[in-house]
Amino acid sequence: MDTFFRFLYEFLHQFFDGLGYVCQGIGKGFATIFNIPGYMNVLNDYKADFNIPEWIFTGLTVILLLIVLGLIIGLFYFLIRTIFKFRKTAIDQEALLEEVANLNDEVAKLYKEKEDILAMQVSKLGIRPDEEVPEGVEPNAASEDGEANGEQTSEIRFPKLNDVDIKFKDYKVANYNNTFELPELVDMFRNFAASQLKLYYKTEMIRLFISALASTKLVILQGISGTGKTSLAYAWGKFLKHDSCIASVQPSWRDRTELFGYFNEFTKRFNETDVLKQLYEASYTDDVYTVILDEMNISRVEYYFAEMLSILEMPNKDEWIVEIVPSAWSSDPVKLKDGKLKIPPNVWYIGTINNDDSTFMVTDKVYDRAMPIDINDKGEVFVPNEVEAQDINYSYLDSKFQEAIAEHQISEETLKKIDEMDDYVIQHFRIAFGNRIVAHMRKFVAVFVGCGGDEIDGVDYFIARKILRKFEQLNVAYIRDEIDGFVDFLNKKFGENKMHECIEYLLRLKKMV
């Protein structure tokens, strides 16, 4: 073995000597390259003999050498950085692979939980988890339909409406023995708002408001901000001892679920809105209720209120039915028949509108079915009589409206003038109004007179807000010359300045050109 160890020593000595010479040579090479004093010695030996051109070339040589040295240093820096970067990338990849593995484990756990849940749902149908679900039977059919194989669910999906059922379980419709006439109602409401809420309105405004309620279920209060639009509707609710349900419309409202709510498949509960609860409670009583659609045109009214517009248009109130859910549960509220709710007639919907750049234009479809009232002036302060909130039966209030409509029909003379005005508008402005608006006007004007107003004043206000408003759709520049002739026609036909609301509107429209 001594011979082998001597061999091994000499053999490896040869290798390591060469490696040492290589490292020594590299070290000597770098030491020589970066030997600044050596460069200075060479320069000192020759500088005495340099002329000007040779000094220039010497400077260029020094600069070139510095560039080469910089490139060498940069190359080494790049190599070292690349090595470390590669190492960091490899470490990151390992961490990502480990995270992916962890996520796969989580997904596997979630699939296992899902299978367990499905097995529990299938078991409700009387099927073993390892059996196939019969064709045509959904795994969650029992929870959605509320009944499966004769078993009924006891889960409550309408907690708010069920609370209303409990509250009105033994309720009997109250008869308040009202005796007021419509002019008294106008006076009572005006004095109540002033004495109890410090809200001051002109008698004419209250008269218009009550006449609008008699003519349609949707009233639109429009005008500049701060004139008391929402306050008027709020005061009406306080006056009737039923606070108005305020639904603040949002720009995101896109469908009817914003009004009624929706069924949450995850929680198996219906997300009920305050509006739905108000409608359901109103179906129990003979009281008067109010829903306020505040800033109703901050979203398009047709998106979220289209179904209600169609329902409230039906002459038969028994057909005022809206589907809340597609199927019934045994635990559903008492008055929710087969998932459908009958819209009670003792609820009015009052929308407020601010016309500015942040809102949408209300279309004819909405305006034709509503009664707009402009509130642009603040009421003057007056000393009111003390009036408390009133208990009023809807049936009594509606009977007073029907009496006024029967007793104060628009006179034949005025109807003839309206027909002539209709012909004039068709001829000069190519605009006509249909039977719906005429029927609406008959109710509004009759109740306006029943509340103590003048027939022509009622006609004037209605035409200005419901018919002449359509002029805004026209190119005002083209009809500008026709406006003066129309004003003369109104003055001659109805009496000088009798149609002052229409005339003021027309002159204001003319100034817009």
Residue, then its C-alpha position, 0 to 999 in steps of 0.5 A: m500500500d505504500t507504493f500506492f500512496r506515493f503514487l496517489y500523492e504524486f498523481l494528485h500533486q500534479f493536478f493541484d499544482g496545475l490548479g494552483y498555477v492557474c489560480q496564481g496566474i489569474g490572481k497575478g493577471f488581475a493584479t497586473i491589470f489593476n496595478i495603477p502604480g505600474y501604469m504611472n511608472v510607464l507614463n513617467d518614463y515616457k512623458a518627457d519625450f511626448n509631443i502634443p499629438e502623442w499626449i492626445f493619443t496617450g489620453l485616448t489610450v487611457i480612456l480606451l483602457l478604462i472603458v475595457l476595464g469597466l466592461i470587464i467589471g460589468l461582465f463579472y457583475f452581470l455573471i454574479r447577478t445572473i447566478f443569484k437571480f437564477r437561484k432566486t427564481a428556482i426558490d420562487q418556483e419551489a414556493l409556487l409549486e408548494e402553494v399549488a399543492n396546498l391549493n389542490d388539497e383545499v379544492a379536494k376538501l371543498y369537493k368532499e364537503k360539496e359531496d357531503i351536502l349533496a348527499m344530505q339533500v338527496s337523503k331528504l328525498g328518501i334516497r340513499p347517498d350512493e343511489e342515483v337521483p331519479e330522472g327529473v328530480e332536482p337535488n334541491a327540489a325539496s328545499e325550493d318547493g317546500e314539499a317533497n314526498g309528502e313532507q313539508t318544510s317548516e323553514i320560514r323564508f319571509p321573516k318580516l312578512n310572517d311578523v306582520d301575520i303575527k301582528f295582525k293575527d286577531y286584527k279586525v278592520a277598523n271603521y273610523n266613522n269619518t265624516f269630512e268633505l274634501p275641502e275640509l280634508v284640504d284644510m286639515f292636512r294643510n293646518f296639520a303640516a304647518s302646526q305639527l311639522k312646521l311645513y307650510y304649503k299653499t291651499e292650491m298646492i294641497r288641492l292639487f296634491i289630493s286631486a292627483l291622488a284621486s286620479t292615479k296611484l302614482v304621483i310625481l313631485q318635481g321641481i328644484s331642490g329644497t322646495g319640500k317635495t319629499s316633505l309633502a309626501y312625508a307629511w301626508g304619511k304622518f297626517l294619516k298615522h302611517d309613516s310613509c315608506i321611503a325607498s331611496v332610489q339608487p343608480s344601480w336599480r335595474d329591475r323590480t327586485e330593488l322594490f320587492g326583494y329576491f330569494n337568496e338560494f344560499t340562505k334559503r330566505f327571501n330578502e324582503t324590502d321595506v316596500l314589500k313589507q308595507l304592501y303586505e301590511a296594507s293588505y290587512t287594513d282599510d287605512v291609507y299607506t304611502v310609498i315614497l320613491d325618493e329621487m326616482n329618476i336617479s335610475r331609469v324608472e322603467y327598469y324597476f317600476a315597469e311591472m307596477l306601471s302595468i299592474l296599476e293600469m288595470p281597471n280591475k283591482d282583483e288583477w293587481i297581482v305580482e309574483i314574488v316567488p315562483s313556488a309556494w312553501s307551506s310556511d309562506p305568509v298567509k296572504l302570499k297565495d301560490g307565491k303571488l301577492k295582491i297589490p292592495p289599492n290603499v297604497w299610493y306611490i309618490g315619486t320625487i324628481n330633481n331635474d339635473d345632469s345627474t338624473f335620467m329623463v322620465t319618459d312618456k310611458v311614465y308621465d302618461r300614467a302618473m300625475p306630475i305636480d311642480i313644486n318650485d315655490k316655498g309656501e308662505v308662513f301662516v298661523p295655523n289651526e292646531v290639527e292632530a293626525q287623523d285616522i282615515n279609512y281608505s274606503y271612505l276617502d275613495s268614496k269621497f273621490q268617486e262622489a266628486i268625480a260623479e258630481h263635478q264632471i267637466s262641463e260640456e262647454t269646457l270639453k268642447k273647448i278642449d276638443e278644439m284645442d286638441d285639433y289646434v295642437i294636432q294641426h300646428f304641432r303634430i301632437a295628440f293625446g289619447n283616451r287615457i289622458v282624457a280619462h285621467m283629466r276627468k278624474f283630476v279636474a272633478v276632484f279638484v273642483g270637489c276640493g274647492g277649486d275652479e274647473i278651468d284652473g284644474v284643466d289649465y294645470f292638467i294640460a300644462r303638466k300632461i299635454l304641453r310637456k310633450f312639446e319638449q320633445l319637439n325642436v323648439a326652434y321650429i315651433r317658436d313662431e307657432i307659440d304666439g298663435f297658440v297663446d292667442f288661441l287659448n286667450k280667445k277660447f278660454g278667456e284672457n289669461k284664464m289658462h295662465e299655467c299653459i301660457e306661462y309654460l309656452l312663454r318659458l319654452k319660447k325663451m329656451v330658443 
